Amino acid sequence: MSERYQRLEHTADVMVKCNGSTLEECFENAAYAMFDQIVDVKRIDDVVERTIEIRESDDCDRLYAFLSELLFIMDCENIVFDSFHVEFKGDSVSCIARGEPLDLKKHHARSEIKAVTYHMMEVDREEPSVTVIFDV
């Protein structure tokens, strides 16, 4: 568990709730939580940078697309991330993600996340917080 997110009880998959002072920070913390389930993020050095741009009309769609894009980059380019700077611009999410190529000897594998799910996904602009389930 981390102060950036809390892991919630779920029968088969990984469910996290992420808080922040802004919704952008909640998205950052959701990305951090996702990678923290995959590897020990404290071991990641910020030597690679990727810019992600997502445009969706709804908060849940934006969160889903954002996290799915990060997972896609990890799967295709073998990069793990630990640092995220998210900005909202209308219906767009812009993120600068930093990390490094995956090295299982260094990063210590935890769980394989197969996908981000819509099931029980919540985006609360008032609190602010996000809740998401990762299919493992």
C-alpha positions as CSV (number, residue, x, y, z in Angstrom):
1,M,0.0,0.0,0.0
2,S,1.1,3.5,-0.7
3,E,-0.1,6.9,0.4
4,R,-0.8,7.6,-3.3
5,Y,-3.5,4.9,-3.5
6,Q,-5.1,2.1,-1.5
7,R,-5.7,-1.4,-2.6
8,L,-9.3,-2.5,-2.1
9,E,-10.6,-6.0,-1.5
10,H,-11.6,-7.7,-4.7
11,T,-12.1,-11.4,-5.4
12,A,-9.9,-12.1,-8.4
13,D,-8.5,-8.9,-9.8
14,V,-6.6,-5.9,-8.4
15,M,-8.8,-2.9,-7.3
16,V,-7.3,0.4,-6.3
17,K,-8.7,3.8,-5.1
18,C,-6.6,6.8,-5.8
19,N,-7.0,10.2,-4.2
20,G,-5.4,13.5,-4.9
21,S,-5.8,17.2,-4.5
22,T,-6.9,17.4,-8.2
23,L,-8.4,14.9,-10.7
24,E,-5.2,15.2,-12.6
25,E,-3.3,14.0,-9.6
26,C,-5.8,11.1,-9.2
27,F,-5.0,10.0,-12.8
28,E,-1.2,10.2,-12.0
29,N,-1.7,8.1,-8.9
30,A,-3.8,5.6,-10.8
31,A,-1.0,5.1,-13.3
32,Y,1.5,4.9,-10.4
33,A,-0.7,2.3,-8.7
34,M,-1.0,0.2,-11.9
35,F,2.8,0.0,-12.4
36,D,3.3,-0.6,-8.6
37,Q,1.2,-3.8,-9.0
38,I,3.4,-4.9,-11.9
39,V,6.9,-4.1,-10.5
40,D,8.5,-2.4,-7.5
41,V,8.2,1.2,-8.8
42,K,10.7,2.4,-6.2
43,R,13.4,0.7,-8.2
44,I,12.6,2.5,-11.5
45,D,15.0,5.3,-12.7
46,D,13.6,8.0,-14.9
47,V,15.8,7.7,-18.0
48,V,13.0,7.3,-20.7
49,E,10.2,9.8,-21.4
50,R,7.0,9.2,-23.3
51,T,4.2,11.7,-24.1
52,I,0.7,10.4,-24.1
53,E,-2.3,12.2,-25.5
54,I,-5.8,10.9,-25.1
55,R,-9.1,12.4,-26.1
56,E,-12.4,11.1,-24.8
57,S,-15.7,12.7,-24.0
58,D,-16.3,11.1,-20.6
59,D,-14.1,10.9,-17.4
60,C,-14.3,7.1,-17.2
61,D,-13.4,6.8,-20.9
62,R,-10.5,9.1,-20.4
63,L,-9.2,7.1,-17.4
64,Y,-9.6,3.8,-19.2
65,A,-7.9,5.1,-22.4
66,F,-5.1,6.7,-20.4
67,L,-4.2,3.6,-18.4
68,S,-4.7,1.3,-21.3
69,E,-2.3,3.4,-23.4
70,L,0.4,3.2,-20.7
71,L,-0.1,-0.6,-20.5
72,F,0.1,-0.9,-24.3
73,I,3.4,1.1,-24.2
74,M,4.7,-1.3,-21.5
75,D,3.7,-4.4,-23.5
76,C,5.1,-3.1,-26.9
77,E,8.2,-1.2,-25.8
78,N,9.0,-3.1,-22.5
79,I,9.1,0.2,-20.5
80,V,7.9,0.6,-17.0
81,F,7.0,4.0,-15.6
82,D,7.0,5.6,-12.1
83,S,6.6,9.3,-12.7
84,F,3.6,11.0,-14.4
85,H,2.6,14.6,-15.1
86,V,-1.0,14.8,-16.2
87,E,-2.8,17.8,-17.5
88,F,-6.4,18.1,-18.7
89,K,-7.3,20.3,-21.7
90,G,-11.0,20.1,-22.4
91,D,-11.7,16.5,-23.4
92,S,-8.0,15.6,-23.6
93,V,-5.6,14.1,-21.2
94,S,-1.9,14.9,-21.8
95,C,0.7,13.0,-19.8
96,I,4.5,13.0,-19.7
97,A,5.5,9.6,-18.3
98,R,9.0,8.8,-17.2
99,G,10.6,5.4,-16.5
100,E,13.0,2.9,-18.0
101,P,13.2,-0.4,-19.9
102,L,11.9,-3.3,-17.8
103,D,14.7,-5.3,-16.1
104,L,13.2,-8.1,-14.0
105,K,16.4,-8.6,-12.0
106,K,16.2,-4.9,-11.0
107,H,12.5,-4.2,-10.9
108,H,11.2,-7.4,-9.1
109,A,8.0,-8.5,-10.9
110,R,4.8,-8.6,-8.9
111,S,1.7,-9.2,-11.0
112,E,0.9,-9.3,-14.7
113,I,-1.8,-6.9,-15.5
114,K,-3.7,-8.1,-18.6
115,A,-6.0,-5.1,-19.0
116,V,-7.7,-2.1,-17.4
117,T,-11.5,-2.7,-16.9
118,Y,-14.6,-0.6,-16.8
119,H,-16.1,-2.8,-14.2
120,M,-16.8,-0.7,-11.1
121,M,-14.7,2.2,-12.4
122,E,-15.5,5.5,-10.7
123,V,-14.2,9.0,-11.3
124,D,-15.3,11.4,-8.5
125,R,-14.6,15.0,-9.4
126,E,-15.9,16.2,-6.0
127,E,-13.7,14.1,-3.7
128,P,-11.5,13.9,-6.0
129,S,-10.7,10.2,-6.5
130,V,-10.7,7.4,-9.0
131,T,-11.4,3.7,-8.5
132,V,-10.3,1.1,-11.1
133,I,-9.9,-2.6,-11.4
134,F,-7.0,-4.2,-13.2
135,D,-7.5,-7.7,-14.8
136,V,-4.6,-9.9,-13.6
